[in-house]
């Protein structure tokens, strides 16, 4: 199948959800419309997970003042702070 034919087949599988389209998409190993969209329970779990991980990562730079943390690790605490902000935004967006 050519590239343009494959693109048309993908757009058909994403836009339609009839039985014949599902069989056609399964034959070409293209996910149908229902499998692309995340269900609400999974979306909520990802949202809570990202938000919680981001919240914890916001407070990791405060560990820099502990003597038990090696200096080699503490240089990455700034990156973890901003990554925590990004995770919290992702968690809020998935809400």
C-alpha positions in Angstrom: 0.0 0.0 0.0 1.4 3.4 -0.9 2.0 6.2 1.6 -1.1 8.2 0.5 -3.3 5.1 0.7 -2.0 4.4 4.2 -2.7 8.0 5.3 -6.2 7.8 3.9 -6.7 4.4 5.7 -5.6 5.9 9.0 -7.9 8.9 8.7 -10.7 6.6 7.9 -10.0 4.5 11.0 -9.8 7.5 13.2 -12.9 9.3 11.9 -15.4 6.4 11.6 -16.4 3.7 14.1 -18.6 1.3 12.1 -18.2 -2.4 12.3 -16.7 -2.7 8.8 -14.3 0.1 9.5 -13.2 -1.6 12.7 -12.5 -4.9 10.8 -10.6 -2.9 8.1 -8.5 -1.1 10.7 -7.8 -4.4 12.6 -6.6 -6.0 9.4 -4.2 -3.1 8.7 -3.1 -2.9 12.4 -4.4 0.7 12.8 -6.1 1.5 16.1 -9.8 2.4 15.7 -11.4 5.5 17.2 -12.4 3.9 20.5 -8.9 2.6 21.3 -7.3 6.0 20.7 -9.4 7.8 23.3 -8.5 7.1 27.0 -11.3 6.1 29.3 -12.1 8.3 32.2 -10.8 6.0 35.0 -7.4 5.6 33.4 -7.3 9.3 32.6 -8.0 10.2 36.3 -5.4 7.7 37.5 -2.8 9.3 35.2 -3.9 12.8 36.3 -3.5 11.9 40.0 -0.2 10.2 39.4 1.4 13.0 37.4 0.1 15.6 39.9 1.5 13.7 42.9 4.9 13.0 41.3 5.1 16.7 40.3 4.2 17.8 43.8 6.9 15.7 45.3 9.5 16.9 42.8 8.7 20.5 43.7 10.1 19.9 47.2 13.2 17.9 46.2 15.4 21.0 46.0 14.8 21.6 49.7 16.8 18.4 50.4 19.9 20.2 49.2 20.4 21.4 52.8 20.7 17.9 54.2 24.2 16.6 54.8 23.3 13.1 53.9 22.7 14.0 50.2 25.8 13.8 48.1 26.8 16.9 46.1 26.9 15.0 42.9 23.1 14.4 43.1 22.2 17.8 44.3 23.2 19.5 41.0 20.2 18.0 39.3 17.7 19.4 41.9 16.9 22.5 39.8 16.0 20.3 36.8 13.7 18.2 39.1 11.9 21.4 40.2 11.0 22.4 36.7 10.2 18.9 35.7 7.9 18.8 38.7 6.1 21.9 37.5 5.6 20.3 34.1 4.3 17.1 35.7 1.8 19.1 37.7 0.6 20.9 34.6 0.2 17.6 32.8 -1.8 16.2 35.8 -4.0 19.3 35.9 -4.6 19.1 32.1 -5.6 15.4 32.3 -8.1 16.3 35.0 
